[in-house]
């Protein structure tokens, strides 16, 4: 998580405003994404082109005369360990315009209004539905849409298909309670305003959110955002066992109905974990536009200056500032950035710690560790109170 976020911030994402666009899809399409990863990739292309065209037109340019880019993290999980395939897209909050001399100039656009979000969501829903209909995977009538037999073909051969459907719809997949809703713990719902409803649009089961953005100089905030979208599916800190042997998982944020925990039987919990494992050879990180590997603009806009271009030794390449270069970090700096462990500062006096030796001999390392272990055991034993006689020996002394 931390390593992926550091890679995106240091090497991919430029020092420009960024905005997160999150798209969720209806339950049937989530099932289709989980069982047909090729369809998930095609739909992602439709979503990217829709938002990219909107940014170009809002900046006052055409799609051909402007360039934008995005990094998509495909998340396959929801907050309750349910299967929820959705897109987290880090978009440039604007477009690049190429001058006649080949230089790029960034043109920022304003945040999307709620009306623009609804128009975009409607366009995405219409185009995705049309694509799935042409593929023969979706049928629509007045007010309803459902998957065709071809979309769910192969359910007899793949035993995980039933698990996918149960995980998507928050139902128990295995055991005597199969088909019922997952047990939850609830409290009184919060009556306050939801902070995530300011820039979100819902159309026909499609939900588009674009309320989180970072400025060009907010690199720390951008890295926190990257850590959020690259986080793992399960948080072990919120996972525990109940007295009767069930698995209890605490939600990071209570739902609108007051739900705070979900309870699983051990076997059903394992089935949930199975559904969250991505399909083999499916890349969950995608690069679009100027960030694409084959884009001729990638070397010009990314901090790492790597991309599909001819290597040249120009004056600009030689006189790059240290901030533009990806300087290799020492192992001590990596420990501090990833795990927040600062070994370069003394915990006693707060002064700088200087490395005086590097021990690499295994025999010497083992001897030192054994000595430290014995010292720690002796210190712990010294804190214990003096041994007393067994209570059985004291019986009758005061009779």
KEROPA-273415 format. One record per residue (C-alpha): residue number from 1; residue in three letters; x, y, z. Coordinates in steps of 0.001 Angstrom, whole numbers. Example, Ala and Ser with C-alpha at 12.3 -4.5 7.8 and 13.67 -1.06 7.14 Angstrom:
KEROPA-273415
<site i="1" aa="ALA" x="12300" y="-4500" z="7800"/>
<site i="2" aa="SER" x="13670" y="-1060" z="7140"/>
END
This chain:
KEROPA-273415
<site i="1" aa="UNK" x="0" y="0" z="0"/>
<site i="2" aa="UNK" x="2587" y="2571" z="1092"/>
<site i="3" aa="UNK" x="5091" y="1429" z="-1533"/>
<site i="4" aa="UNK" x="2528" y="1695" z="-4352"/>
<site i="5" aa="UNK" x="1471" y="5151" z="-3187"/>
<site i="6" aa="UNK" x="5081" y="6325" z="-3047"/>
<site i="7" aa="UNK" x="5667" y="5026" z="-6578"/>
<site i="8" aa="UNK" x="2665" y="6912" z="-7944"/>
<site i="9" aa="UNK" x="3583" y="10186" z="-6231"/>
<site i="10" aa="UNK" x="7318" y="10059" z="-6961"/>
<site i="11" aa="UNK" x="7334" y="8734" z="-10518"/>
<site i="12" aa="UNK" x="3921" y="9030" z="-12182"/>
<site i="13" aa="UNK" x="1703" y="11842" z="-10957"/>
<site i="14" aa="UNK" x="2970" y="15329" z="-11918"/>
<site i="15" aa="UNK" x="2891" y="18462" z="-9782"/>
<site i="16" aa="UNK" x="-526" y="19455" z="-11046"/>
<site i="17" aa="UNK" x="-4038" y="19503" z="-9527"/>
<site i="18" aa="UNK" x="-5589" y="16039" z="-9309"/>
<site i="19" aa="UNK" x="-9157" y="14874" z="-8713"/>
<site i="20" aa="UNK" x="-10502" y="11479" z="-7708"/>
<site i="21" aa="UNK" x="-13462" y="10139" z="-9689"/>
<site i="22" aa="UNK" x="-15155" y="7069" z="-8195"/>
<site i="23" aa="UNK" x="-17643" y="5076" z="-10257"/>
<site i="24" aa="UNK" x="-19847" y="2324" z="-8830"/>
<site i="25" aa="UNK" x="-22069" y="156" z="-11021"/>
<site i="26" aa="UNK" x="-25300" y="-1834" z="-10443"/>
<site i="27" aa="UNK" x="-25221" y="-5324" z="-8921"/>
<site i="28" aa="UNK" x="-25622" y="-7234" z="-12229"/>
<site i="29" aa="UNK" x="-22705" y="-5390" z="-13804"/>
<site i="30" aa="UNK" x="-20563" y="-6015" z="-10699"/>
<site i="31" aa="UNK" x="-21184" y="-9723" z="-11203"/>
<site i="32" aa="UNK" x="-20271" y="-9361" z="-14871"/>
<site i="33" aa="UNK" x="-17017" y="-7547" z="-14024"/>
<site i="34" aa="UNK" x="-16023" y="-10211" z="-11503"/>
<site i="35" aa="UNK" x="-16698" y="-13111" z="-13872"/>
<site i="36" aa="UNK" x="-15617" y="-11432" z="-17145"/>
<site i="37" aa="UNK" x="-12504" y="-9257" z="-16603"/>
<site i="38" aa="UNK" x="-12279" y="-8465" z="-20330"/>
<site i="39" aa="UNK" x="-15641" y="-6684" z="-20119"/>
<site i="40" aa="UNK" x="-14396" y="-4746" z="-17083"/>
<site i="41" aa="UNK" x="-11482" y="-3403" z="-19126"/>
<site i="42" aa="UNK" x="-13666" y="-2375" z="-22068"/>
<site i="43" aa="UNK" x="-16119" y="-547" z="-19802"/>
<site i="44" aa="UNK" x="-13230" y="1245" z="-18114"/>
<site i="45" aa="UNK" x="-12179" y="2578" z="-21519"/>
<site i="46" aa="UNK" x="-15709" y="3938" z="-22080"/>
<site i="47" aa="UNK" x="-15675" y="5660" z="-18687"/>
<site i="48" aa="UNK" x="-12263" y="7223" z="-19250"/>
<site i="49" aa="UNK" x="-13163" y="8590" z="-22691"/>
<site i="50" aa="UNK" x="-16393" y="10089" z="-21341"/>
<site i="51" aa="UNK" x="-14689" y="11968" z="-18499"/>
<site i="52" aa="UNK" x="-11668" y="12959" z="-20613"/>
<site i="53" aa="UNK" x="-13916" y="14445" z="-23303"/>
<site i="54" aa="UNK" x="-15813" y="16368" z="-20625"/>
<site i="55" aa="UNK" x="-12560" y="17868" z="-19277"/>
<site i="56" aa="UNK" x="-11400" y="18883" z="-22765"/>
<site i="57" aa="UNK" x="-14677" y="20581" z="-23629"/>
<site i="58" aa="UNK" x="-14853" y="22313" z="-20262"/>
<site i="59" aa="UNK" x="-11351" y="23714" z="-20815"/>
<site i="60" aa="UNK" x="-12475" y="25131" z="-24174"/>
<site i="61" aa="UNK" x="-10657" y="22672" z="-26434"/>
<site i="62" aa="UNK" x="-11489" y="19617" z="-28469"/>
<site i="63" aa="UNK" x="-10443" y="16095" z="-27563"/>
<site i="64" aa="UNK" x="-7903" y="16082" z="-30392"/>
<site i="65" aa="UNK" x="-6244" y="19400" z="-29453"/>
<site i="66" aa="UNK" x="-5837" y="18686" z="-25714"/>
<site i="67" aa="UNK" x="-4388" y="15878" z="-23629"/>
<site i="68" aa="UNK" x="-5300" y="14630" z="-20191"/>
<site i="69" aa="UNK" x="-4545" y="11496" z="-18213"/>
<site i="70" aa="UNK" x="-5602" y="9293" z="-15341"/>
<site i="71" aa="UNK" x="-4463" y="6399" z="-13187"/>
<site i="72" aa="UNK" x="-7198" y="3890" z="-12346"/>
<site i="73" aa="UNK" x="-7105" y="1586" z="-9341"/>
<site i="74" aa="UNK" x="-9748" y="-1121" z="-9706"/>
<site i="75" aa="UNK" x="-11012" y="-2111" z="-6273"/>
<site i="76" aa="UNK" x="-12849" y="-5413" z="-5909"/>
<site i="77" aa="UNK" x="-14082" y="-5042" z="-2337"/>
<site i="78" aa="UNK" x="-16503" y="-3026" z="-259"/>
<site i="79" aa="UNK" x="-16406" y="-1898" z="3340"/>
<site i="80" aa="UNK" x="-18243" y="-4995" z="4600"/>
<site i="81" aa="UNK" x="-15966" y="-7546" z="2886"/>
<site i="82" aa="UNK" x="-18474" y="-7736" z="47"/>
<site i="83" aa="UNK" x="-17571" y="-8056" z="-3615"/>
<site i="84" aa="UNK" x="-17892" y="-4587" z="-5147"/>
<site i="85" aa="UNK" x="-15899" y="-4016" z="-8321"/>
<site i="86" aa="UNK" x="-15599" y="-259" z="-8854"/>
<site i="87" aa="UNK" x="-13165" y="2282" z="-10283"/>
<site i="88" aa="UNK" x="-11024" y="4801" z="-8421"/>
<site i="89" aa="UNK" x="-9666" y="7151" z="-11090"/>
<site i="90" aa="UNK" x="-7049" y="9805" z="-10295"/>
<site i="91" aa="UNK" x="-7614" y="12320" z="-13092"/>
<site i="92" aa="UNK" x="-5636" y="15411" z="-13933"/>
<site i="93" aa="UNK" x="-7916" y="18275" z="-12942"/>
<site i="94" aa="UNK" x="-7417" y="19862" z="-16341"/>
<site i="95" aa="UNK" x="-5758" y="19308" z="-19724"/>
<site i="96" aa="UNK" x="-2380" y="19803" z="-21361"/>
<site i="97" aa="UNK" x="-2100" y="21966" z="-24471"/>
<site i="98" aa="UNK" x="864" y="21380" z="-26784"/>
<site i="99" aa="UNK" x="2511" y="24479" z="-28246"/>
<site i="100" aa="UNK" x="4123" y="24659" z="-31674"/>
<site i="101" aa="UNK" x="7586" y="24188" z="-30176"/>
<site i="102" aa="UNK" x="6509" y="20964" z="-28474"/>
<site i="103" aa="UNK" x="6182" y="22285" z="-24917"/>
<site i="104" aa="UNK" x="3124" y="21476" z="-22831"/>
<site i="105" aa="UNK" x="1044" y="24017" z="-20945"/>
<site i="106" aa="UNK" x="-1450" y="22911" z="-18304"/>
<site i="107" aa="UNK" x="-4949" y="24393" z="-18256"/>
<site i="108" aa="UNK" x="-6900" y="23751" z="-15072"/>
<site i="109" aa="UNK" x="-10686" y="23417" z="-15066"/>
<site i="110" aa="UNK" x="-13202" y="24133" z="-12342"/>
<site i="111" aa="UNK" x="-14697" y="21422" z="-10167"/>
<site i="112" aa="UNK" x="-17700" y="19667" z="-11730"/>
<site i="113" aa="UNK" x="-21115" y="20897" z="-10732"/>
<site i="114" aa="UNK" x="-23869" y="18547" z="-9617"/>
<site i="115" aa="UNK" x="-25650" y="19034" z="-12967"/>
<site i="116" aa="UNK" x="-22498" y="18080" z="-14853"/>
<site i="117" aa="UNK" x="-22106" y="14979" z="-12681"/>
<site i="118" aa="UNK" x="-25646" y="13878" z="-13473"/>
<site i="119" aa="UNK" x="-25076" y="14411" z="-17204"/>
<site i="120" aa="UNK" x="-21829" y="12449" z="-17072"/>
<site i="121" aa="UNK" x="-23409" y="9621" z="-15077"/>
<site i="122" aa="UNK" x="-26321" y="9442" z="-17521"/>
<site i="123" aa="UNK" x="-23910" y="9350" z="-20477"/>
<site i="124" aa="UNK" x="-21810" y="6611" z="-18855"/>
<site i="125" aa="UNK" x="-24886" y="4523" z="-18024"/>
<site i="126" aa="UNK" x="-26244" y="4900" z="-21572"/>
<site i="127" aa="UNK" x="-22951" y="4041" z="-23278"/>
<site i="128" aa="UNK" x="-22115" y="1124" z="-20995"/>
<site i="129" aa="UNK" x="-25618" y="-284" z="-21406"/>
<site i="130" aa="UNK" x="-25390" y="44" z="-25175"/>
<site i="131" aa="UNK" x="-22016" y="-1692" z="-25267"/>
<site i="132" aa="UNK" x="-23230" y="-4606" z="-23145"/>
<site i="133" aa="UNK" x="-26333" y="-4952" z="-25310"/>
<site i="134" aa="UNK" x="-24229" y="-5110" z="-28469"/>
<site i="135" aa="UNK" x="-22110" y="-7798" z="-26835"/>
<site i="136" aa="UNK" x="-25241" y="-9756" z="-26032"/>
<site i="137" aa="UNK" x="-24588" y="-9619" z="-22291"/>
<site i="138" aa="UNK" x="-27438" y="-7347" z="-21193"/>
<site i="139" aa="UNK" x="-31103" y="-6988" z="-22011"/>
<site i="140" aa="UNK" x="-33126" y="-3909" z="-21159"/>
<site i="141" aa="UNK" x="-36818" y="-3175" z="-21196"/>
<site i="142" aa="UNK" x="-38923" y="-438" z="-19657"/>
<site i="143" aa="UNK" x="-37480" y="182" z="-16196"/>
<site i="144" aa="UNK" x="-35537" y="-3099" z="-15981"/>
<site i="145" aa="UNK" x="-32167" y="-4488" z="-17015"/>
<site i="146" aa="UNK" x="-30897" y="-8019" z="-16548"/>
<site i="147" aa="UNK" x="-28025" y="-10204" z="-17701"/>
<site i="148" aa="UNK" x="-28515" y="-12639" z="-20556"/>
<site i="149" aa="UNK" x="-27873" y="-16364" z="-20396"/>
<site i="150" aa="UNK" x="-24598" y="-15848" z="-22252"/>
<site i="151" aa="UNK" x="-23379" y="-13472" z="-19527"/>
<site i="152" aa="UNK" x="-23774" y="-16126" z="-16835"/>
<site i="153" aa="UNK" x="-22825" y="-19073" z="-19022"/>
<site i="154" aa="UNK" x="-20236" y="-21246" z="-17374"/>
<site i="155" aa="UNK" x="-21800" y="-21081" z="-13919"/>
<site i="156" aa="UNK" x="-22098" y="-24865" z="-13951"/>
<site i="157" aa="UNK" x="-18376" y="-25266" z="-14586"/>
<site i="158" aa="UNK" x="-17137" y="-22574" z="-12183"/>
<site i="159" aa="UNK" x="-18134" y="-23269" z="-8557"/>
<site i="160" aa="UNK" x="-17181" y="-19735" z="-7493"/>
<site i="161" aa="UNK" x="-20033" y="-18145" z="-9456"/>
<site i="162" aa="UNK" x="-22535" y="-18763" z="-6653"/>
<site i="163" aa="UNK" x="-20109" y="-17279" z="-4146"/>
<site i="164" aa="UNK" x="-19787" y="-14131" z="-6270"/>
<site i="165" aa="UNK" x="-23526" y="-13562" z="-6341"/>
<site i="166" aa="UNK" x="-23894" y="-14019" z="-2586"/>
<site i="167" aa="UNK" x="-20996" y="-11684" z="-1818"/>
<site i="168" aa="UNK" x="-22329" y="-8950" z="-4103"/>
<site i="169" aa="UNK" x="-25815" y="-9027" z="-2569"/>
<site i="170" aa="UNK" x="-24614" y="-9218" z="1087"/>
<site i="171" aa="UNK" x="-26003" y="-12718" z="1590"/>
<site i="172" aa="UNK" x="-24696" y="-15875" z="3272"/>
<site i="173" aa="UNK" x="-23170" y="-18245" z="725"/>
<site i="174" aa="UNK" x="-22675" y="-21461" z="2707"/>
<site i="175" aa="UNK" x="-24175" y="-23267" z="5667"/>
<site i="176" aa="UNK" x="-27700" y="-23740" z="7009"/>
<site i="177" aa="UNK" x="-28427" y="-19989" z="6712"/>
<site i="178" aa="UNK" x="-27569" y="-19913" z="2999"/>
<site i="179" aa="UNK" x="-29402" y="-17182" z="1093"/>
<site i="180" aa="UNK" x="-30200" y="-15021" z="4100"/>
<site i="181" aa="UNK" x="-28813" y="-11567" z="4732"/>
<site i="182" aa="UNK" x="-25529" y="-11353" z="6633"/>
<site i="183" aa="UNK" x="-25948" y="-10709" z="10353"/>
<site i="184" aa="UNK" x="-25147" y="-7127" z="11344"/>
<site i="185" aa="UNK" x="-24843" y="-5029" z="14489"/>
<site i="186" aa="UNK" x="-26579" y="-1676" z="14416"/>
<site i="187" aa="UNK" x="-26802" y="1454" z="16496"/>
<site i="188" aa="UNK" x="-28793" y="4643" z="16188"/>
<site i="189" aa="UNK" x="-28079" y="6214" z="12776"/>
<site i="190" aa="UNK" x="-26337" y="9549" z="12554"/>
<site i="191" aa="UNK" x="-28757" y="12298" z="11590"/>
<site i="192" aa="UNK" x="-25989" y="14629" z="10440"/>
<site i="193" aa="UNK" x="-25342" y="15501" z="6812"/>
<site i="194" aa="UNK" x="-23255" y="13070" z="4848"/>
<site i="195" aa="UNK" x="-19992" y="14623" z="3703"/>
<site i="196" aa="UNK" x="-19868" y="12388" z="613"/>
<site i="197" aa="UNK" x="-23158" y="13557" z="-903"/>
<site i="198" aa="UNK" x="-21951" y="16981" z="-2018"/>
<site i="199" aa="UNK" x="-20537" y="15895" z="-5374"/>
<site i="200" aa="UNK" x="-22181" y="12587" z="-6174"/>
<site i="201" aa="UNK" x="-24739" y="11600" z="-8800"/>
<site i="202" aa="UNK" x="-26843" y="8426" z="-8976"/>
<site i="203" aa="UNK" x="-28474" y="7332" z="-12225"/>
<site i="204" aa="UNK" x="-29938" y="3863" z="-12861"/>
<site i="205" aa="UNK" x="-27665" y="2206" z="-10312"/>
<site i="206" aa="UNK" x="-24525" y="4040" z="-11497"/>
<site i="207" aa="UNK" x="-22922" y="6285" z="-8883"/>
<site i="208" aa="UNK" x="-20273" y="8885" z="-9781"/>
<site i="209" aa="UNK" x="-18428" y="10778" z="-7046"/>
<site i="210" aa="UNK" x="-15890" y="13562" z="-7638"/>
<site i="211" aa="UNK" x="-15639" y="15414" z="-4339"/>
<site i="212" aa="UNK" x="-11969" y="14790" z="-3434"/>
<site i="213" aa="UNK" x="-9246" y="16879" z="-5077"/>
<site i="214" aa="UNK" x="-5679" y="17967" z="-4377"/>
<site i="215" aa="UNK" x="-3802" y="21094" z="-5379"/>
<site i="216" aa="UNK" x="-462" y="21094" z="-7133"/>
<site i="217" aa="UNK" x="1485" y="21705" z="-3924"/>
<site i="218" aa="UNK" x="-437" y="19198" z="-1757"/>
<site i="219" aa="UNK" x="1803" y="16208" z="-2348"/>
<site i="220" aa="UNK" x="1329" y="14844" z="1173"/>
<site i="221" aa="UNK" x="-2450" y="14863" z="742"/>
<site i="222" aa="UNK" x="-2044" y="13210" z="-2657"/>
<site i="223" aa="UNK" x="44" y="10426" z="-1145"/>
<site i="224" aa="UNK" x="-2580" y="9859" z="1561"/>
<site i="225" aa="UNK" x="-5190" y="9600" z="-1180"/>
<site i="226" aa="UNK" x="-3025" y="7104" z="-3078"/>
<site i="227" aa="UNK" x="-2623" y="5036" z="83"/>
<site i="228" aa="UNK" x="-6383" y="5013" z="504"/>
<site i="229" aa="UNK" x="-7117" y="3715" z="-2998"/>
<site i="230" aa="UNK" x="-4287" y="1145" z="-2894"/>
<site i="231" aa="UNK" x="-5245" y="-241" z="523"/>
<site i="232" aa="UNK" x="-5812" y="-4007" z="950"/>
<site i="233" aa="UNK" x="-9262" y="-5555" z="1079"/>
<site i="234" aa="UNK" x="-9178" y="-6593" z="4744"/>
<site i="235" aa="UNK" x="-8106" y="-4525" z="7731"/>
<site i="236" aa="UNK" x="-6847" y="-6914" z="10410"/>
<site i="237" aa="UNK" x="-7178" y="-4185" z="13045"/>
<site i="238" aa="UNK" x="-10970" y="-4262" z="12657"/>
<site i="239" aa="UNK" x="-11181" y="-8058" z="12541"/>
<site i="240" aa="UNK" x="-11953" y="-10066" z="15689"/>
<site i="241" aa="UNK" x="-13593" y="-13243" z="16995"/>
<site i="242" aa="UNK" x="-16735" y="-13394" z="19099"/>
<site i="243" aa="UNK" x="-17157" y="-15649" z="22141"/>
<site i="244" aa="UNK" x="-19184" y="-18166" z="20152"/>
<site i="245" aa="UNK" x="-16522" y="-18514" z="17459"/>
<site i="246" aa="UNK" x="-17940" y="-16190" z="14800"/>
<site i="247" aa="UNK" x="-15948" y="-13637" z="12844"/>
<site i="248" aa="UNK" x="-16784" y="-9999" z="13557"/>
<site i="249" aa="UNK" x="-15680" y="-7234" z="11200"/>
<site i="250" aa="UNK" x="-16049" y="-3571" z="12144"/>
<site i="251" aa="UNK" x="-16993" y="-1113" z="9421"/>
<site i="252" aa="UNK" x="-14656" y="1821" z="8990"/>
<site i="253" aa="UNK" x="-17620" y="4195" z="8728"/>
<site i="254" aa="UNK" x="-21124" y="3299" z="9989"/>
<site i="255" aa="UNK" x="-23755" y="2987" z="7302"/>
<site i="256" aa="UNK" x="-26685" y="5363" z="7027"/>
<site i="257" aa="UNK" x="-28939" y="2827" z="8802"/>
<site i="258" aa="UNK" x="-26573" y="2634" z="11785"/>
<site i="259" aa="UNK" x="-24800" y="-637" z="10894"/>
<site i="260" aa="UNK" x="-21382" y="-814" z="12579"/>
<site i="261" aa="UNK" x="-20348" y="-4508" z="12334"/>
<site i="262" aa="UNK" x="-20980" y="-7562" z="10170"/>
<site i="263" aa="UNK" x="-20898" y="-11095" z="11622"/>
<site i="264" aa="UNK" x="-19839" y="-14195" z="9655"/>
<site i="265" aa="UNK" x="-19681" y="-17881" z="10323"/>
<site i="266" aa="UNK" x="-16083" y="-19105" z="9817"/>
<site i="267" aa="UNK" x="-16921" y="-21014" z="6628"/>
<site i="268" aa="UNK" x="-18856" y="-18092" z="5167"/>
<site i="269" aa="UNK" x="-16001" y="-15756" z="6059"/>
<site i="270" aa="UNK" x="-13596" y="-17914" z="4054"/>
<site i="271" aa="UNK" x="-15991" y="-17826" z="1106"/>
<site i="272" aa="UNK" x="-15979" y="-14017" z="1299"/>
<site i="273" aa="UNK" x="-12192" y="-13964" z="1133"/>
<site i="274" aa="UNK" x="-12282" y="-16265" z="-1897"/>
<site i="275" aa="UNK" x="-14475" y="-13833" z="-3834"/>
<site i="276" aa="UNK" x="-12114" y="-10929" z="-3107"/>
<site i="277" aa="UNK" x="-9162" y="-12647" z="-4815"/>
<site i="278" aa="UNK" x="-8766" y="-11117" z="-8319"/>
<site i="279" aa="UNK" x="-8768" y="-13292" z="-11394"/>
<site i="280" aa="UNK" x="-5355" y="-14475" z="-12636"/>
<site i="281" aa="UNK" x="-3430" y="-12163" z="-14971"/>
<site i="282" aa="UNK" x="-5771" y="-9203" z="-14394"/>
<site i="283" aa="UNK" x="-3983" y="-5906" z="-13885"/>
<site i="284" aa="UNK" x="-5854" y="-3783" z="-11345"/>
<site i="285" aa="UNK" x="-3793" y="-644" z="-12027"/>
<site i="286" aa="UNK" x="-4384" y="1018" z="-15397"/>
<site i="287" aa="UNK" x="-2751" y="4097" z="-16942"/>
<site i="288" aa="UNK" x="-4597" y="6315" z="-19423"/>
<site i="289" aa="UNK" x="-3837" y="9268" z="-21644"/>
<site i="290" aa="UNK" x="-543" y="11029" z="-20990"/>
<site i="291" aa="UNK" x="287" y="8440" z="-18293"/>
<site i="292" aa="UNK" x="-48" y="5473" z="-20655"/>
<site i="293" aa="UNK" x="3217" y="3563" z="-21237"/>
<site i="294" aa="UNK" x="3175" y="4222" z="-25001"/>
<site i="295" aa="UNK" x="2203" y="7886" z="-24760"/>
<site i="296" aa="UNK" x="4710" y="10311" z="-26259"/>
<site i="297" aa="UNK" x="3806" y="12811" z="-23533"/>
<site i="298" aa="UNK" x="4591" y="10574" z="-20561"/>
<site i="299" aa="UNK" x="8271" y="11499" z="-20460"/>
<site i="300" aa="UNK" x="7362" y="15191" z="-20499"/>
<site i="301" aa="UNK" x="4806" y="15242" z="-17686"/>
<site i="302" aa="UNK" x="5817" y="12534" z="-15196"/>
<site i="303" aa="UNK" x="8400" y="13299" z="-12473"/>
<site i="304" aa="UNK" x="10468" y="10223" z="-13386"/>
<site i="305" aa="UNK" x="10839" y="11475" z="-16986"/>
<site i="306" aa="UNK" x="10456" y="7940" z="-18296"/>
<site i="307" aa="UNK" x="8378" y="7099" z="-21308"/>
<site i="308" aa="UNK" x="8239" y="6268" z="-25000"/>
<site i="309" aa="UNK" x="10723" y="8758" z="-26419"/>
<site i="310" aa="UNK" x="14201" y="8811" z="-27879"/>
<site i="311" aa="UNK" x="16949" y="9325" z="-25353"/>
<site i="312" aa="UNK" x="18791" y="12577" z="-25809"/>
<site i="313" aa="UNK" x="21309" y="14458" z="-23732"/>
<site i="314" aa="UNK" x="19958" y="17979" z="-23893"/>
<site i="315" aa="UNK" x="20721" y="20841" z="-21560"/>
<site i="316" aa="UNK" x="17330" y="20463" z="-19873"/>
<site i="317" aa="UNK" x="18053" y="16832" z="-19011"/>
<site i="318" aa="UNK" x="21435" y="17659" z="-17498"/>
<site i="319" aa="UNK" x="20251" y="20629" z="-15441"/>
<site i="320" aa="UNK" x="17234" y="19000" z="-13819"/>
<site i="321" aa="UNK" x="16530" y="19917" z="-10237"/>
<site i="322" aa="UNK" x="16755" y="17238" z="-7536"/>
<site i="323" aa="UNK" x="12980" y="17381" z="-7107"/>
<site i="324" aa="UNK" x="12525" y="16348" z="-10745"/>
<site i="325" aa="UNK" x="14752" y="13327" z="-10407"/>
<site i="326" aa="UNK" x="13835" y="10147" z="-8594"/>
<site i="327" aa="UNK" x="16683" y="10010" z="-6122"/>
<site i="328" aa="UNK" x="17125" y="6583" z="-4534"/>
<site i="329" aa="UNK" x="16170" y="6576" z="-881"/>
<site i="330" aa="UNK" x="18265" y="5004" z="1850"/>
<site i="331" aa="UNK" x="16815" y="2090" z="3795"/>
<site i="332" aa="UNK" x="16491" y="4339" z="6851"/>
<site i="333" aa="UNK" x="14367" y="6851" z="4918"/>
<site i="334" aa="UNK" x="12208" y="4060" z="3540"/>
<site i="335" aa="UNK" x="11546" y="2764" z="7056"/>
<site i="336" aa="UNK" x="10445" y="6222" z="8142"/>
<site i="337" aa="UNK" x="8203" y="6796" z="5120"/>
<site i="338" aa="UNK" x="6512" y="3393" z="4993"/>
<site i="339" aa="UNK" x="6364" y="2335" z="8661"/>
<site i="340" aa="UNK" x="6932" y="5694" z="10415"/>
<site i="341" aa="UNK" x="10015" y="4270" z="12190"/>
<site i="342" aa="UNK" x="12707" y="6916" z="12598"/>
<site i="343" aa="UNK" x="16039" y="5234" z="13350"/>
<site i="344" aa="UNK" x="18076" y="8354" z="12604"/>
<site i="345" aa="UNK" x="16889" y="10151" z="15746"/>
<site i="346" aa="UNK" x="17804" y="9110" z="19285"/>
<site i="347" aa="UNK" x="14750" y="8239" z="21372"/>
<site i="348" aa="UNK" x="16490" y="9437" z="24565"/>
<site i="349" aa="UNK" x="17945" y="12843" z="23704"/>
<site i="350" aa="UNK" x="16407" y="13573" z="20296"/>
<site i="351" aa="UNK" x="19800" y="14017" z="18646"/>
<site i="352" aa="UNK" x="20996" y="12574" z="15352"/>
<site i="353" aa="UNK" x="22100" y="8938" z="15334"/>
<site i="354" aa="UNK" x="25296" y="8137" z="13460"/>
<site i="355" aa="UNK" x="25912" y="4705" z="11944"/>
<site i="356" aa="UNK" x="29255" y="3456" z="13249"/>
<site i="357" aa="UNK" x="29281" y="-95" z="11884"/>
<site i="358" aa="UNK" x="27447" y="-2504" z="9604"/>
<site i="359" aa="UNK" x="27452" y="-6091" z="10876"/>
<site i="360" aa="UNK" x="26808" y="-8707" z="8175"/>
<site i="361" aa="UNK" x="28354" y="-11857" z="9650"/>
<site i="362" aa="UNK" x="25456" y="-14212" z="10616"/>
<site i="363" aa="UNK" x="27391" y="-15715" z="13526"/>
<site i="364" aa="UNK" x="28073" y="-12318" z="15057"/>
<site i="365" aa="UNK" x="24464" y="-11201" z="14495"/>
<site i="366" aa="UNK" x="23150" y="-14315" z="16227"/>
<site i="367" aa="UNK" x="25466" y="-13802" z="19195"/>
<site i="368" aa="UNK" x="24329" y="-10200" z="19639"/>
<site i="369" aa="UNK" x="20629" y="-11101" z="19390"/>
<site i="370" aa="UNK" x="20995" y="-13911" z="21925"/>
<site i="371" aa="UNK" x="22723" y="-11517" z="24311"/>
<site i="372" aa="UNK" x="19972" y="-8914" z="23888"/>
<site i="373" aa="UNK" x="17306" y="-11569" z="24438"/>
<site i="374" aa="UNK" x="18963" y="-12742" z="27645"/>
<site i="375" aa="UNK" x="19328" y="-9170" z="28853"/>
<site i="376" aa="UNK" x="15666" y="-8446" z="28174"/>
<site i="377" aa="UNK" x="14605" y="-11641" z="29969"/>
<site i="378" aa="UNK" x="16733" y="-10730" z="32994"/>
<site i="379" aa="UNK" x="15272" y="-7211" z="33089"/>
<site i="380" aa="UNK" x="11731" y="-8578" z="32951"/>
<site i="381" aa="UNK" x="12481" y="-11088" z="35720"/>
<site i="382" aa="UNK" x="13994" y="-8385" z="37923"/>
<site i="383" aa="UNK" x="10707" y="-6504" z="37893"/>
<site i="384" aa="UNK" x="8770" y="-9465" z="39284"/>
<site i="385" aa="UNK" x="8035" y="-9578" z="43045"/>
<site i="386" aa="UNK" x="9813" y="-12071" z="45313"/>
<site i="387" aa="UNK" x="8532" y="-15615" z="45285"/>
<site i="388" aa="UNK" x="6149" y="-16562" z="48097"/>
<site i="389" aa="UNK" x="5224" y="-19876" z="49602"/>
<site i="390" aa="UNK" x="2307" y="-21798" z="48202"/>
<site i="391" aa="UNK" x="-1032" y="-20931" z="49888"/>
<site i="392" aa="UNK" x="-1417" y="-24598" z="50836"/>
<site i="393" aa="UNK" x="1671" y="-24353" z="53059"/>
<site i="394" aa="UNK" x="176" y="-21472" z="55030"/>
<site i="395" aa="UNK" x="-2860" y="-23451" z="56146"/>
<site i="396" aa="UNK" x="-2785" y="-24061" z="59915"/>
<site i="397" aa="UNK" x="-150" y="-21494" z="60792"/>
<site i="398" aa="UNK" x="-2685" y="-19255" z="62538"/>
<site i="399" aa="UNK" x="-5139" y="-21926" z="63723"/>
END
